Amino acid sequence: MELAERQASGRRVVIAGASFAGLGAAYALRRKLPKEDRVTVIAPTESFTFAPSLIWAAMGHTLRHSSFAIEPALGRKGIEFVRSHVRGVQVHDHTVLTDDGGVQYDRLVIATGGRPNTTVIPGLAGELRAASWIVGEDSALETRNVLRALADDPGPLVVGVAQGASYISAAYELALALDTALRQHGIRDRVPITFVTAEPYLGHLGFGQTAARRLLEKLFAQRDIAVLVSTQIEHIRAHEITLSTRQTLPARAIIIMPPFTGSVDIWKSAELTDETGLIPVEASYRHTKHEDVYACGVASYFQQPIPPLGFGHPPHTGYLSLHMGKTAGQNVAASLGCGSLASRALPHVLDVRVLNGGRSGVLLISRGDTELRNTARKLPGTVAHVLKASIERYLVWRLRTGRIDLP
């Protein structure tokens, strides 16, 4: 069928996933495509939750400003919403398999995010799991229970980042926030905190952020938080963590940010993922083998280095995932004859985040077109709290209303 004929009959773009990247792609596509084309979002949950705020749920705070209902938000923009699990993709039939049947597509955008890797470290996940993490709402509530038990029975606390993890800054924020909370409860002296990370230095964040190193080293020292960098975790057992150095740390509670793999149901779909379950894409976010499939956000990685990064895995933040989704959506629309390709894969401002550590915080910014430039600023605790809350509410408002700027 010729392109003009397909436009007349209407085409369908399906987005699997409804977090930052998926919503960004959906809104961009709806703005770019003609009304007769359908944009359909498929996701298993009816609500969007601002993931960077989940550590505060673990600390016992409410998330009333951090979520909204997906279906009415999309419906106001003329975007269809299907609440169902994506169970696979048949690329040669152009069909997404769901719990409620198959959904055919002309283009597919995979933005399903990631899931904790259950095999990389014994005891980190799976049936023998002996650690907590903060990835979704359920895990945040589980961690809340762990922290409540720690308050009732104080002892050593290990917070850290497993080798291969990409959602890193939450561990920093949690360690600093817990230090503040434990001091407020008068039990910090009975809860020694150790921060363990595979990063080569504090503040690396998985992509070479350099400006924060000295600031964070000083801040952790002032808080009396022991730090072990360039350290891999070998095994986790109940109340004990073994490191690759053969050092064993006793722990009443262990909270480790895990590495991610891709969605199981996407992973088992032939010809879509690599051996880790993640999806390789070109600079346009198009799949390296299937021209009608795109992917963005945590579920994907660039097969080739993309400036200003020297590798294919961008930092995982909501801010960047939203931009990646918008860019993927614009490029999908261009592939259907509507508009032009985005001029670049990544934004000039690659990373903006606030580490809200209770008594003090840190503002981190990384930017650049060909070479990454990093800045870091220490913030008073009240300023960090207000700034982070303002950024959260602004981004949630944009995602709820669809008021996004195209790249």
HELIX and SHEET records of a PDB file:
HELIX    1   1 LEU A    3  SER A    9  1                                   7    
HELIX    2   2 PHE A   20  LYS A   32  1                                  13    
HELIX    3   3 ALA A   51  SER A   53  5                                   3    
HELIX    4   4 LEU A   54  ALA A   58  1                                   5    
HELIX    5   5 ILE A   70  GLY A   75  1                                   6    
HELIX    6   6 GLU A  137  ASP A  152  1                                  16    
HELIX    7   7 SER A  169  GLN A  184  1                                  16    
HELIX    8   8 ARG A  188  ARG A  190  5                                   3    
HELIX    9   9 ARG A  213  GLN A  222  1                                  10    
HELIX   10  10 VAL A  264  TRP A  267  1                                   4    
HELIX   11  11 GLY A  297  ALA A  299  5                                   3    
HELIX   12  12 GLY A  318  SER A  335  1                                  18    
HELIX   13  13 GLY A  381  THR A  401  1                                  21    
SHEET    1   A 5 GLU A  80  ARG A  83  0                                        
SHEET    2   A 5 ARG A  38  ALA A  43  1                                        
SHEET    3   A 5 ARG A  12  ALA A  16  1                                        
SHEET    4   A 5 ARG A 107  ILE A 110  1                                        
SHEET    5   A 5 VAL A 293  ALA A 295  1                                        
SHEET    1   B 2 SER A  47  THR A  49  0                                        
SHEET    2   B 2 SER A  67  ALA A  69 -1                                        
SHEET    1   C 3 VAL A  86  GLN A  90  0                                        
SHEET    2   C 3 THR A  95  THR A  98 -1                                        
SHEET    3   C 3 GLY A 101  GLN A 104 -1                                        
SHEET    1   D 2 GLY A 114  PRO A 116  0                                        
SHEET    2   D 2 PHE A 260  GLY A 262 -1                                        
SHEET    1   E 4 ALA A 226  LEU A 228  0                                        
SHEET    2   E 4 ILE A 193  THR A 197  1                                        
SHEET    3   E 4 LEU A 157  VAL A 161  1                                        
SHEET    4   E 4 ALA A 253  MET A 257  1                                        
SHEET    1   F 3 ILE A 233  ARG A 237  0                                        
SHEET    2   F 3 GLU A 240  LEU A 243 -1                                        
SHEET    3   F 3 THR A 248  PRO A 250 -1                                        
SHEET    1   G 2 ILE A 279  VAL A 281  0                                        
SHEET    2   G 2 SER A 300  PHE A 302  1                                        
SHEET    1   H 3 VAL A 349  ASN A 356  0                                        
SHEET    2   H 3 SER A 360  ARG A 367 -1                                        
SHEET    3   H 3 ARG A 373  PRO A 380 -1                                        
END                                                                             
